[in-house]
């Protein structure tokens, strides 16, 4: 995905430097505070987020719009249902 095709986000959640389960716990709190249709861009450094964030989205019925990995950094765009 190119930078111009990545979704716009109303919120950004920086979880870099944190490890499982903290990124998902912080994402859960962020989603709770958002309005339906809003998008959060999550930045993470924990490789476990490649497994945990898609499972979180599936389990809680949120939309994972895009994901991208760049040099040990993981980016996710999640839309609140």
N, CA, C and O atoms as a Maestro MAE file, in Angstrom:
{
 s_m_m2io_version
 :::
 2.0.0
}

f_m_ct {
 s_m_title
 :::
 protein
 m_atom[324] {
  # First column is atom index #
  i_m_mmod_type
  r_m_x_coord
  r_m_y_coord
  r_m_z_coord
  i_m_residue_number
  s_m_chain_name
  s_m_pdb_residue_name
  s_m_pdb_atom_name
  i_m_atomic_number
  :::
  1 25 0.834 -1.170 0.000 1 A "UNK " " N  " 7
  2 3 0.000 0.000 0.000 1 A "UNK " " CA " 6
  3 2 0.887 1.244 0.000 1 A "UNK " " C  " 6
  4 15 1.880 1.292 0.725 1 A "UNK " " O  " 8
  5 25 0.543 2.241 -0.797 2 A "UNK " " N  " 7
  6 3 1.327 3.468 -0.819 2 A "UNK " " CA " 6
  7 2 0.796 4.431 0.234 2 A "UNK " " C  " 6
  8 15 -0.340 4.309 0.693 2 A "UNK " " O  " 8
  9 25 1.635 5.386 0.607 3 A "UNK " " N  " 7
  10 3 1.238 6.338 1.647 3 A "UNK " " CA " 6
  11 2 -0.034 7.082 1.260 3 A "UNK " " C  " 6
  12 15 -0.856 7.384 2.125 3 A "UNK " " O  " 8
  13 25 -0.208 7.381 -0.019 4 A "UNK " " N  " 7
  14 3 -1.396 8.128 -0.440 4 A "UNK " " CA " 6
  15 2 -2.657 7.287 -0.387 4 A "UNK " " C  " 6
  16 15 -3.757 7.837 -0.350 4 A "UNK " " O  " 8
  17 25 -2.525 5.958 -0.381 5 A "UNK " " N  " 7
  18 3 -3.715 5.113 -0.345 5 A "UNK " " CA " 6
  19 2 -4.055 4.622 1.065 5 A "UNK " " C  " 6
  20 15 -5.026 3.888 1.246 5 A "UNK " " O  " 8
  21 25 -3.269 5.017 2.051 6 A "UNK " " N  " 7
  22 3 -3.557 4.627 3.434 6 A "UNK " " CA " 6
  23 2 -4.724 5.442 3.958 6 A "UNK " " C  " 6
  24 15 -4.868 6.611 3.601 6 A "UNK " " O  " 8
  25 25 -5.559 4.848 4.799 7 A "UNK " " N  " 7
  26 3 -6.740 5.564 5.308 7 A "UNK " " CA " 6
  27 2 -6.359 6.764 6.166 7 A "UNK " " C  " 6
  28 15 -5.341 6.757 6.858 7 A "UNK " " O  " 8
  29 25 -7.195 7.786 6.106 8 A "UNK " " N  " 7
  30 3 -7.044 8.914 7.024 8 A "UNK " " CA " 6
  31 2 -7.503 8.457 8.406 8 A "UNK " " C  " 6
  32 15 -8.406 7.630 8.525 8 A "UNK " " O  " 8
  33 25 -6.881 8.995 9.441 9 A "UNK " " N  " 7
  34 3 -7.237 8.599 10.807 9 A "UNK " " CA " 6
  35 2 -7.502 9.829 11.655 9 A "UNK " " C  " 6
  36 15 -6.756 10.807 11.604 9 A "UNK " " O  " 8
  37 25 -8.571 9.770 12.433 10 A "UNK " " N  " 7
  38 3 -8.891 10.844 13.377 10 A "UNK " " CA " 6
  39 2 -8.051 10.735 14.645 10 A "UNK " " C  " 6
  40 15 -7.876 11.719 15.364 10 A "UNK " " O  " 8
  41 25 -7.530 9.535 14.922 11 A "UNK " " N  " 7
  42 3 -6.792 9.285 16.163 11 A "UNK " " CA " 6
  43 2 -5.487 8.551 15.847 11 A "UNK " " C  " 6
  44 15 -5.388 7.826 14.858 11 A "UNK " " O  " 8
  45 25 -4.498 8.757 16.705 12 A "UNK " " N  " 7
  46 3 -3.254 8.008 16.608 12 A "UNK " " CA " 6
  47 2 -2.930 7.443 17.984 12 A "UNK " " C  " 6
  48 15 -3.026 8.138 18.995 12 A "UNK " " O  " 8
  49 25 -2.546 6.169 18.006 13 A "UNK " " N  " 7
  50 3 -2.207 5.490 19.257 13 A "UNK " " CA " 6
  51 2 -0.796 4.932 19.117 13 A "UNK " " C  " 6
  52 15 -0.560 4.011 18.334 13 A "UNK " " O  " 8
  53 25 0.134 5.491 19.875 14 A "UNK " " N  " 7
  54 3 1.541 5.079 19.806 14 A "UNK " " CA " 6
  55 2 1.822 4.081 20.929 14 A "UNK " " C  " 6
  56 15 1.886 4.453 22.101 14 A "UNK " " O  " 8
  57 25 1.989 2.814 20.558 15 A "UNK " " N  " 7
  58 3 2.288 1.771 21.546 15 A "UNK " " CA " 6
  59 2 3.714 1.263 21.391 15 A "UNK " " C  " 6
  60 15 4.058 0.215 21.938 15 A "UNK " " O  " 8
  61 25 4.546 1.987 20.655 16 A "UNK " " N  " 7
  62 3 5.929 1.545 20.456 16 A "UNK " " CA " 6
  63 2 6.641 1.438 21.793 16 A "UNK " " C  " 6
  64 15 6.505 2.308 22.654 16 A "UNK " " O  " 8
  65 25 7.404 0.358 21.961 17 A "UNK " " N  " 7
  66 3 8.127 0.113 23.205 17 A "UNK " " CA " 6
  67 2 7.331 -0.703 24.210 17 A "UNK " " C  " 6
  68 15 7.867 -1.093 25.248 17 A "UNK " " O  " 8
  69 25 6.062 -0.968 23.921 18 A "UNK " " N  " 7
  70 3 5.221 -1.754 24.824 18 A "UNK " " CA " 6
  71 2 5.048 -3.162 24.261 18 A "UNK " " C  " 6
  72 15 5.129 -3.373 23.051 18 A "UNK " " O  " 8
  73 25 4.812 -4.110 25.147 19 A "UNK " " N  " 7
  74 3 4.691 -5.508 24.741 19 A "UNK " " CA " 6
  75 2 3.365 -6.083 25.206 19 A "UNK " " C  " 6
  76 15 2.721 -5.558 26.114 19 A "UNK " " O  " 8
  77 25 2.977 -7.170 24.566 20 A "UNK " " N  " 7
  78 3 1.735 -7.874 24.839 20 A "UNK " " CA " 6
  79 2 1.570 -8.046 26.347 20 A "UNK " " C  " 6
  80 15 2.500 -8.480 27.026 20 A "UNK " " O  " 8
  81 25 0.419 -7.717 26.861 21 A "UNK " " N  " 7
  82 3 -0.851 -7.367 26.210 21 A "UNK " " CA " 6
  83 2 -1.128 -5.868 26.136 21 A "UNK " " C  " 6
  84 15 -2.229 -5.472 25.754 21 A "UNK " " O  " 8
  85 25 -0.154 -5.022 26.492 22 A "UNK " " N  " 7
  86 3 -0.409 -3.580 26.597 22 A "UNK " " CA " 6
  87 2 -0.933 -2.927 25.315 22 A "UNK " " C  " 6
  88 15 -1.887 -2.152 25.395 22 A "UNK " " O  " 8
  89 25 -0.357 -3.202 24.133 23 A "UNK " " N  " 7
  90 3 -0.897 -2.540 22.928 23 A "UNK " " CA " 6
  91 2 -2.386 -2.823 22.701 23 A "UNK " " C  " 6
  92 15 -3.139 -1.915 22.351 23 A "UNK " " O  " 8
  93 25 -2.809 -4.053 22.893 24 A "UNK " " N  " 7
  94 3 -4.218 -4.399 22.673 24 A "UNK " " CA " 6
  95 2 -5.097 -3.790 23.767 24 A "UNK " " C  " 6
  96 15 -6.219 -3.370 23.485 24 A "UNK " " O  " 8
  97 25 -4.619 -3.736 24.986 25 A "UNK " " N  " 7
  98 3 -5.388 -3.114 26.068 25 A "UNK " " CA " 6
  99 2 -5.568 -1.621 25.785 25 A "UNK " " C  " 6
  100 15 -6.653 -1.077 25.989 25 A "UNK " " O  " 8
  101 25 -4.520 -0.966 25.321 26 A "UNK " " N  " 7
  102 3 -4.612 0.457 24.990 26 A "UNK " " CA " 6
  103 2 -5.539 0.676 23.793 26 A "UNK " " C  " 6
  104 15 -6.300 1.644 23.762 26 A "UNK " " O  " 8
  105 25 -5.474 -0.222 22.810 27 A "UNK " " N  " 7
  106 3 -6.361 -0.126 21.654 27 A "UNK " " CA " 6
  107 2 -7.812 -0.276 22.088 27 A "UNK " " C  " 6
  108 15 -8.682 0.455 21.615 27 A "UNK " " O  " 8
  109 25 -8.076 -1.210 22.978 28 A "UNK " " N  " 7
  110 3 -9.435 -1.419 23.475 28 A "UNK " " CA " 6
  111 2 -9.974 -0.148 24.123 28 A "UNK " " C  " 6
  112 15 -11.120 0.232 23.884 28 A "UNK " " O  " 8
  113 25 -9.158 0.509 24.937 29 A "UNK " " N  " 7
  114 3 -9.569 1.767 25.578 29 A "UNK " " CA " 6
  115 2 -9.796 2.866 24.548 29 A "UNK " " C  " 6
  116 15 -10.745 3.641 24.662 29 A "UNK " " O  " 8
  117 25 -8.932 2.934 23.549 30 A "UNK " " N  " 7
  118 3 -9.060 3.953 22.500 30 A "UNK " " CA " 6
  119 2 -10.353 3.758 21.720 30 A "UNK " " C  " 6
  120 15 -11.091 4.717 21.496 30 A "UNK " " O  " 8
  121 25 -10.635 2.526 21.305 31 A "UNK " " N  " 7
  122 3 -11.846 2.216 20.535 31 A "UNK " " CA " 6
  123 2 -13.088 2.590 21.354 31 A "UNK " " C  " 6
  124 15 -14.047 3.141 20.814 31 A "UNK " " O  " 8
  125 25 -13.067 2.295 22.629 32 A "UNK " " N  " 7
  126 3 -14.203 2.601 23.505 32 A "UNK " " CA " 6
  127 2 -14.509 4.100 23.501 32 A "UNK " " C  " 6
  128 15 -15.673 4.492 23.579 32 A "UNK " " O  " 8
  129 25 -13.465 4.945 23.411 33 A "UNK " " N  " 7
  130 3 -13.638 6.396 23.465 33 A "UNK " " CA " 6
  131 2 -13.982 7.022 22.110 33 A "UNK " " C  " 6
  132 15 -14.269 8.217 22.040 33 A "UNK " " O  " 8
  133 25 -13.956 6.232 21.038 34 A "UNK " " N  " 7
  134 3 -14.195 6.751 19.695 34 A "UNK " " CA " 6
  135 2 -15.668 6.647 19.312 34 A "UNK " " C  " 6
  136 15 -16.426 5.882 19.907 34 A "UNK " " O  " 8
  137 25 -16.056 7.428 18.311 35 A "UNK " " N  " 7
  138 3 -17.401 7.342 17.741 35 A "UNK " " CA " 6
  139 2 -17.389 6.344 16.595 35 A "UNK " " C  " 6
  140 15 -16.358 6.169 15.946 35 A "UNK " " O  " 8
  141 25 -18.524 5.680 16.331 36 A "UNK " " N  " 7
  142 3 -18.590 4.756 15.191 36 A "UNK " " CA " 6
  143 2 -18.185 5.462 13.889 36 A "UNK " " C  " 6
  144 15 -18.592 6.591 13.620 36 A "UNK " " O  " 8
  145 25 -17.375 4.762 13.097 37 A "UNK " " N  " 7
  146 3 -16.905 5.309 11.823 37 A "UNK " " CA " 6
  147 2 -15.554 5.993 11.904 37 A "UNK " " C  " 6
  148 15 -14.920 6.226 10.875 37 A "UNK " " O  " 8
  149 25 -15.098 6.322 13.109 38 A "UNK " " N  " 7
  150 3 -13.784 6.954 13.251 38 A "UNK " " CA " 6
  151 2 -12.687 5.908 13.100 38 A "UNK " " C  " 6
  152 15 -12.894 4.721 13.351 38 A "UNK " " O  " 8
  153 25 -11.506 6.385 12.679 39 A "UNK " " N  " 7
  154 3 -10.365 5.509 12.425 39 A "UNK " " CA " 6
  155 2 -9.222 5.877 13.360 39 A "UNK " " C  " 6
  156 15 -8.950 7.053 13.600 39 A "UNK " " O  " 8
  157 25 -8.555 4.847 13.883 40 A "UNK " " N  " 7
  158 3 -7.353 5.039 14.698 40 A "UNK " " CA " 6
  159 2 -6.180 4.401 13.956 40 A "UNK " " C  " 6
  160 15 -6.293 3.302 13.412 40 A "UNK " " O  " 8
  161 25 -5.052 5.112 13.947 41 A "UNK " " N  " 7
  162 3 -3.790 4.606 13.395 41 A "UNK " " CA " 6
  163 2 -2.947 4.160 14.578 41 A "UNK " " C  " 6
  164 15 -2.564 4.978 15.414 41 A "UNK " " O  " 8
  165 25 -2.657 2.868 14.652 42 A "UNK " " N  " 7
  166 3 -1.870 2.307 15.750 42 A "UNK " " CA " 6
  167 2 -0.438 2.097 15.273 42 A "UNK " " C  " 6
  168 15 -0.207 1.500 14.221 42 A "UNK " " O  " 8
  169 25 0.523 2.590 16.053 43 A "UNK " " N  " 7
  170 3 1.943 2.358 15.803 43 A "UNK " " CA " 6
  171 2 2.428 1.397 16.874 43 A "UNK " " C  " 6
  172 15 2.155 1.601 18.057 43 A "UNK " " O  " 8
  173 25 3.138 0.359 16.479 44 A "UNK " " N  " 7
  174 3 3.590 -0.649 17.438 44 A "UNK " " CA " 6
  175 2 4.987 -1.144 17.061 44 A "UNK " " C  " 6
  176 15 5.404 -1.070 15.906 44 A "UNK " " O  " 8
  177 25 5.694 -1.651 18.072 45 A "UNK " " N  " 7
  178 3 7.001 -2.258 17.831 45 A "UNK " " CA " 6
  179 2 7.016 -3.738 18.204 45 A "UNK " " C  " 6
  180 15 7.975 -4.444 17.892 45 A "UNK " " O  " 8
  181 25 5.971 -4.212 18.862 46 A "UNK " " N  " 7
  182 3 5.887 -5.604 19.297 46 A "UNK " " CA " 6
  183 2 5.397 -6.485 18.143 46 A "UNK " " C  " 6
  184 15 4.278 -6.301 17.665 46 A "UNK " " O  " 8
  185 25 6.221 -7.440 17.689 47 A "UNK " " N  " 7
  186 3 5.794 -8.325 16.595 47 A "UNK " " CA " 6
  187 2 4.517 -9.116 16.912 47 A "UNK " " C  " 6
  188 15 3.823 -9.552 15.993 47 A "UNK " " O  " 8
  189 25 4.202 -9.304 18.184 48 A "UNK " " N  " 7
  190 3 2.986 -10.031 18.549 48 A "UNK " " CA " 6
  191 2 1.728 -9.304 18.076 48 A "UNK " " C  " 6
  192 15 0.666 -9.917 17.964 48 A "UNK " " O  " 8
  193 25 1.837 -8.000 17.798 49 A "UNK " " N  " 7
  194 3 0.657 -7.271 17.326 49 A "UNK " " CA " 6
  195 2 0.202 -7.770 15.956 49 A "UNK " " C  " 6
  196 15 -0.963 -7.601 15.597 49 A "UNK " " O  " 8
  197 25 1.104 -8.384 15.186 50 A "UNK " " N  " 7
  198 3 0.703 -8.939 13.882 50 A "UNK " " CA " 6
  199 2 -0.341 -10.032 14.048 50 A "UNK " " C  " 6
  200 15 -1.150 -10.264 13.150 50 A "UNK " " O  " 8
  201 25 -0.326 -10.688 15.171 51 A "UNK " " N  " 7
  202 3 -1.315 -11.712 15.490 51 A "UNK " " CA " 6
  203 2 -2.447 -11.122 16.320 51 A "UNK " " C  " 6
  204 15 -3.620 -11.388 16.056 51 A "UNK " " O  " 8
  205 25 -2.098 -10.325 17.319 52 A "UNK " " N  " 7
  206 3 -3.073 -9.864 18.303 52 A "UNK " " CA " 6
  207 2 -4.073 -8.847 17.766 52 A "UNK " " C  " 6
  208 15 -5.260 -8.934 18.078 52 A "UNK " " O  " 8
  209 25 -3.624 -7.895 16.972 53 A "UNK " " N  " 7
  210 3 -4.538 -6.842 16.517 53 A "UNK " " CA " 6
  211 2 -5.578 -7.378 15.534 53 A "UNK " " C  " 6
  212 15 -6.752 -7.035 15.677 53 A "UNK " " O  " 8
  213 25 -5.216 -8.201 14.542 54 A "UNK " " N  " 7
  214 3 -6.278 -8.775 13.703 54 A "UNK " " CA " 6
  215 2 -7.275 -9.618 14.503 54 A "UNK " " C  " 6
  216 15 -8.474 -9.585 14.225 54 A "UNK " " O  " 8
  217 25 -6.788 -10.374 15.494 55 A "UNK " " N  " 7
  218 3 -7.705 -11.167 16.334 55 A "UNK " " CA " 6
  219 2 -8.613 -10.260 17.147 55 A "UNK " " C  " 6
  220 15 -9.804 -10.541 17.283 55 A "UNK " " O  " 8
  221 25 -8.073 -9.183 17.687 56 A "UNK " " N  " 7
  222 3 -8.873 -8.202 18.424 56 A "UNK " " CA " 6
  223 2 -9.986 -7.664 17.531 56 A "UNK " " C  " 6
  224 15 -11.147 -7.620 17.937 56 A "UNK " " O  " 8
  225 25 -9.630 -7.256 16.314 57 A "UNK " " N  " 7
  226 3 -10.617 -6.694 15.387 57 A "UNK " " CA " 6
  227 2 -11.695 -7.719 15.046 57 A "UNK " " C  " 6
  228 15 -12.880 -7.385 15.013 57 A "UNK " " O  " 8
  229 25 -11.300 -8.938 14.798 58 A "UNK " " N  " 7
  230 3 -12.253 -9.987 14.456 58 A "UNK " " CA " 6
  231 2 -13.187 -10.279 15.630 58 A "UNK " " C  " 6
  232 15 -14.402 -10.375 15.455 58 A "UNK " " O  " 8
  233 25 -12.625 -10.417 16.806 59 A "UNK " " N  " 7
  234 3 -13.397 -10.770 17.996 59 A "UNK " " CA " 6
  235 2 -14.388 -9.675 18.385 59 A "UNK " " C  " 6
  236 15 -15.520 -9.964 18.771 59 A "UNK " " O  " 8
  237 25 -13.950 -8.398 18.279 60 A "UNK " " N  " 7
  238 3 -14.803 -7.288 18.693 60 A "UNK " " CA " 6
  239 2 -15.506 -6.616 17.514 60 A "UNK " " C  " 6
  240 15 -16.092 -5.544 17.666 60 A "UNK " " O  " 8
  241 25 -15.447 -7.245 16.348 61 A "UNK " " N  " 7
  242 3 -16.168 -6.777 15.157 61 A "UNK " " CA " 6
  243 2 -15.785 -5.354 14.744 61 A "UNK " " C  " 6
  244 15 -16.644 -4.550 14.385 61 A "UNK " " O  " 8
  245 25 -14.479 -5.054 14.801 62 A "UNK " " N  " 7
  246 3 -13.967 -3.779 14.309 62 A "UNK " " CA " 6
  247 2 -13.339 -4.033 12.939 62 A "UNK " " C  " 6
  248 15 -12.991 -5.170 12.623 62 A "UNK " " O  " 8
  249 25 -13.192 -2.993 12.128 63 A "UNK " " N  " 7
  250 3 -12.673 -3.166 10.768 63 A "UNK " " CA " 6
  251 2 -11.191 -2.820 10.703 63 A "UNK " " C  " 6
  252 15 -10.802 -1.676 10.941 63 A "UNK " " O  " 8
  253 25 -10.371 -3.807 10.383 64 A "UNK " " N  " 7
  254 3 -8.951 -3.566 10.130 64 A "UNK " " CA " 6
  255 2 -8.849 -3.133 8.673 64 A "UNK " " C  " 6
  256 15 -8.918 -3.963 7.767 64 A "UNK " " O  " 8
  257 25 -8.683 -1.824 8.449 65 A "UNK " " N  " 7
  258 3 -8.691 -1.273 7.100 65 A "UNK " " CA " 6
  259 2 -7.387 -1.528 6.354 65 A "UNK " " C  " 6
  260 15 -7.388 -1.789 5.151 65 A "UNK " " O  " 8
  261 25 -6.262 -1.449 7.092 66 A "UNK " " N  " 7
  262 3 -4.956 -1.618 6.459 66 A "UNK " " CA " 6
  263 2 -3.925 -1.926 7.530 66 A "UNK " " C  " 6
  264 15 -4.106 -1.609 8.706 66 A "UNK " " O  " 8
  265 25 -2.842 -2.551 7.094 67 A "UNK " " N  " 7
  266 3 -1.689 -2.761 7.975 67 A "UNK " " CA " 6
  267 2 -0.437 -2.657 7.129 67 A "UNK " " C  " 6
  268 15 -0.447 -2.929 5.929 67 A "UNK " " O  " 8
  269 25 0.638 -2.259 7.780 68 A "UNK " " N  " 7
  270 3 1.902 -2.051 7.072 68 A "UNK " " CA " 6
  271 2 3.046 -2.280 8.053 68 A "UNK " " C  " 6
  272 15 2.953 -1.913 9.225 68 A "UNK " " O  " 8
  273 25 4.118 -2.885 7.570 69 A "UNK " " N  " 7
  274 3 5.304 -3.104 8.390 69 A "UNK " " CA " 6
  275 2 6.480 -2.376 7.753 69 A "UNK " " C  " 6
  276 15 6.735 -2.517 6.557 69 A "UNK " " O  " 8
  277 25 7.198 -1.595 8.564 70 A "UNK " " N  " 7
  278 3 8.382 -0.889 8.080 70 A "UNK " " CA " 6
  279 2 9.473 -1.000 9.135 70 A "UNK " " C  " 6
  280 15 9.331 -0.462 10.233 70 A "UNK " " O  " 8
  281 25 10.546 -1.685 8.815 71 A "UNK " " N  " 7
  282 3 11.724 -1.803 9.691 71 A "UNK " " CA " 6
  283 2 11.391 -1.920 11.178 71 A "UNK " " C  " 6
  284 15 11.651 -0.999 11.952 71 A "UNK " " O  " 8
  285 25 10.824 -3.037 11.564 72 A "UNK " " N  " 7
  286 3 10.506 -3.344 12.960 72 A "UNK " " CA " 6
  287 2 9.447 -2.423 13.552 72 A "UNK " " C  " 6
  288 15 9.337 -2.308 14.773 72 A "UNK " " O  " 8
  289 25 8.670 -1.769 12.697 73 A "UNK " " N  " 7
  290 3 7.553 -0.972 13.179 73 A "UNK " " CA " 6
  291 2 6.306 -1.446 12.444 73 A "UNK " " C  " 6
  292 15 6.331 -1.706 11.241 73 A "UNK " " O  " 8
  293 25 5.233 -1.551 13.185 74 A "UNK " " N  " 7
  294 3 3.985 -2.079 12.647 74 A "UNK " " CA " 6
  295 2 2.928 -0.990 12.727 74 A "UNK " " C  " 6
  296 15 2.801 -0.306 13.743 74 A "UNK " " O  " 8
  297 25 2.172 -0.835 11.649 75 A "UNK " " N  " 7
  298 3 1.123 0.190 11.576 75 A "UNK " " CA " 6
  299 2 -0.193 -0.497 11.241 75 A "UNK " " C  " 6
  300 15 -0.249 -1.402 10.408 75 A "UNK " " O  " 8
  301 25 -1.257 -0.042 11.917 76 A "UNK " " N  " 7
  302 3 -2.591 -0.596 11.697 76 A "UNK " " CA " 6
  303 2 -3.591 0.554 11.658 76 A "UNK " " C  " 6
  304 15 -3.491 1.503 12.435 76 A "UNK " " O  " 8
  305 25 -4.548 0.459 10.753 77 A "UNK " " N  " 7
  306 3 -5.634 1.416 10.672 77 A "UNK " " CA " 6
  307 2 -6.920 0.660 10.951 77 A "UNK " " C  " 6
  308 15 -7.295 -0.255 10.219 77 A "UNK " " O  " 8
  309 25 -7.585 1.059 12.020 78 A "UNK " " N  " 7
  310 3 -8.775 0.338 12.486 78 A "UNK " " CA " 6
  311 2 -9.946 1.307 12.562 78 A "UNK " " C  " 6
  312 15 -9.851 2.390 13.139 78 A "UNK " " O  " 8
  313 25 -11.054 0.882 11.960 79 A "UNK " " N  " 7
  314 3 -12.281 1.687 11.956 79 A "UNK " " CA " 6
  315 2 -13.255 1.116 12.971 79 A "UNK " " C  " 6
  316 15 -13.525 -0.085 12.984 79 A "UNK " " O  " 8
  317 25 -13.777 1.989 13.822 80 A "UNK " " N  " 7
  318 3 -14.742 1.531 14.826 80 A "UNK " " CA " 6
  319 2 -16.069 1.233 14.146 80 A "UNK " " C  " 6
  320 15 -16.565 2.035 13.355 80 A "UNK " " O  " 8
  321 25 -16.630 0.096 14.453 81 A "UNK " " N  " 7
  322 3 -17.921 -0.298 13.881 81 A "UNK " " CA " 6
  323 2 -19.043 0.504 14.479 81 A "UNK " " C  " 6
  324 15 -20.203 0.309 14.116 81 A "UNK " " O  " 8
  :::
 }
 m_bond[323] {
  # First column is bond index #
  i_m_from
  i_m_to
  i_m_order
  :::
  1 1 2 1
  2 2 3 1
  3 3 4 2
  4 3 5 1
  5 5 6 1
  6 6 7 1
  7 7 8 2
  8 7 9 1
  9 9 10 1
  10 10 11 1
  11 11 12 2
  12 11 13 1
  13 13 14 1
  14 14 15 1
  15 15 16 2
  16 15 17 1
  17 17 18 1
  18 18 19 1
  19 19 20 2
  20 19 21 1
  21 21 22 1
  22 22 23 1
  23 23 24 2
  24 23 25 1
  25 25 26 1
  26 26 27 1
  27 27 28 2
  28 27 29 1
  29 29 30 1
  30 30 31 1
  31 31 32 2
  32 31 33 1
  33 33 34 1
  34 34 35 1
  35 35 36 2
  36 35 37 1
  37 37 38 1
  38 38 39 1
  39 39 40 2
  40 39 41 1
  41 41 42 1
  42 42 43 1
  43 43 44 2
  44 43 45 1
  45 45 46 1
  46 46 47 1
  47 47 48 2
  48 47 49 1
  49 49 50 1
  50 50 51 1
  51 51 52 2
  52 51 53 1
  53 53 54 1
  54 54 55 1
  55 55 56 2
  56 55 57 1
  57 57 58 1
  58 58 59 1
  59 59 60 2
  60 59 61 1
  61 61 62 1
  62 62 63 1
  63 63 64 2
  64 63 65 1
  65 65 66 1
  66 66 67 1
  67 67 68 2
  68 67 69 1
  69 69 70 1
  70 70 71 1
  71 71 72 2
  72 71 73 1
  73 73 74 1
  74 74 75 1
  75 75 76 2
  76 75 77 1
  77 77 78 1
  78 78 79 1
  79 79 80 2
  80 79 81 1
  81 81 82 1
  82 82 83 1
  83 83 84 2
  84 83 85 1
  85 85 86 1
  86 86 87 1
  87 87 88 2
  88 87 89 1
  89 89 90 1
  90 90 91 1
  91 91 92 2
  92 91 93 1
  93 93 94 1
  94 94 95 1
  95 95 96 2
  96 95 97 1
  97 97 98 1
  98 98 99 1
  99 99 100 2
  100 99 101 1
  101 101 102 1
  102 102 103 1
  103 103 104 2
  104 103 105 1
  105 105 106 1
  106 106 107 1
  107 107 108 2
  108 107 109 1
  109 109 110 1
  110 110 111 1
  111 111 112 2
  112 111 113 1
  113 113 114 1
  114 114 115 1
  115 115 116 2
  116 115 117 1
  117 117 118 1
  118 118 119 1
  119 119 120 2
  120 119 121 1
  121 121 122 1
  122 122 123 1
  123 123 124 2
  124 123 125 1
  125 125 126 1
  126 126 127 1
  127 127 128 2
  128 127 129 1
  129 129 130 1
  130 130 131 1
  131 131 132 2
  132 131 133 1
  133 133 134 1
  134 134 135 1
  135 135 136 2
  136 135 137 1
  137 137 138 1
  138 138 139 1
  139 139 140 2
  140 139 141 1
  141 141 142 1
  142 142 143 1
  143 143 144 2
  144 143 145 1
  145 145 146 1
  146 146 147 1
  147 147 148 2
  148 147 149 1
  149 149 150 1
  150 150 151 1
  151 151 152 2
  152 151 153 1
  153 153 154 1
  154 154 155 1
  155 155 156 2
  156 155 157 1
  157 157 158 1
  158 158 159 1
  159 159 160 2
  160 159 161 1
  161 161 162 1
  162 162 163 1
  163 163 164 2
  164 163 165 1
  165 165 166 1
  166 166 167 1
  167 167 168 2
  168 167 169 1
  169 169 170 1
  170 170 171 1
  171 171 172 2
  172 171 173 1
  173 173 174 1
  174 174 175 1
  175 175 176 2
  176 175 177 1
  177 177 178 1
  178 178 179 1
  179 179 180 2
  180 179 181 1
  181 181 182 1
  182 182 183 1
  183 183 184 2
  184 183 185 1
  185 185 186 1
  186 186 187 1
  187 187 188 2
  188 187 189 1
  189 189 190 1
  190 190 191 1
  191 191 192 2
  192 191 193 1
  193 193 194 1
  194 194 195 1
  195 195 196 2
  196 195 197 1
  197 197 198 1
  198 198 199 1
  199 199 200 2
  200 199 201 1
  201 201 202 1
  202 202 203 1
  203 203 204 2
  204 203 205 1
  205 205 206 1
  206 206 207 1
  207 207 208 2
  208 207 209 1
  209 209 210 1
  210 210 211 1
  211 211 212 2
  212 211 213 1
  213 213 214 1
  214 214 215 1
  215 215 216 2
  216 215 217 1
  217 217 218 1
  218 218 219 1
  219 219 220 2
  220 219 221 1
  221 221 222 1
  222 222 223 1
  223 223 224 2
  224 223 225 1
  225 225 226 1
  226 226 227 1
  227 227 228 2
  228 227 229 1
  229 229 230 1
  230 230 231 1
  231 231 232 2
  232 231 233 1
  233 233 234 1
  234 234 235 1
  235 235 236 2
  236 235 237 1
  237 237 238 1
  238 238 239 1
  239 239 240 2
  240 239 241 1
  241 241 242 1
  242 242 243 1
  243 243 244 2
  244 243 245 1
  245 245 246 1
  246 246 247 1
  247 247 248 2
  248 247 249 1
  249 249 250 1
  250 250 251 1
  251 251 252 2
  252 251 253 1
  253 253 254 1
  254 254 255 1
  255 255 256 2
  256 255 257 1
  257 257 258 1
  258 258 259 1
  259 259 260 2
  260 259 261 1
  261 261 262 1
  262 262 263 1
  263 263 264 2
  264 263 265 1
  265 265 266 1
  266 266 267 1
  267 267 268 2
  268 267 269 1
  269 269 270 1
  270 270 271 1
  271 271 272 2
  272 271 273 1
  273 273 274 1
  274 274 275 1
  275 275 276 2
  276 275 277 1
  277 277 278 1
  278 278 279 1
  279 279 280 2
  280 279 281 1
  281 281 282 1
  282 282 283 1
  283 283 284 2
  284 283 285 1
  285 285 286 1
  286 286 287 1
  287 287 288 2
  288 287 289 1
  289 289 290 1
  290 290 291 1
  291 291 292 2
  292 291 293 1
  293 293 294 1
  294 294 295 1
  295 295 296 2
  296 295 297 1
  297 297 298 1
  298 298 299 1
  299 299 300 2
  300 299 301 1
  301 301 302 1
  302 302 303 1
  303 303 304 2
  304 303 305 1
  305 305 306 1
  306 306 307 1
  307 307 308 2
  308 307 309 1
  309 309 310 1
  310 310 311 1
  311 311 312 2
  312 311 313 1
  313 313 314 1
  314 314 315 1
  315 315 316 2
  316 315 317 1
  317 317 318 1
  318 318 319 1
  319 319 320 2
  320 319 321 1
  321 321 322 1
  322 322 323 1
  323 323 324 2
  :::
 }
}
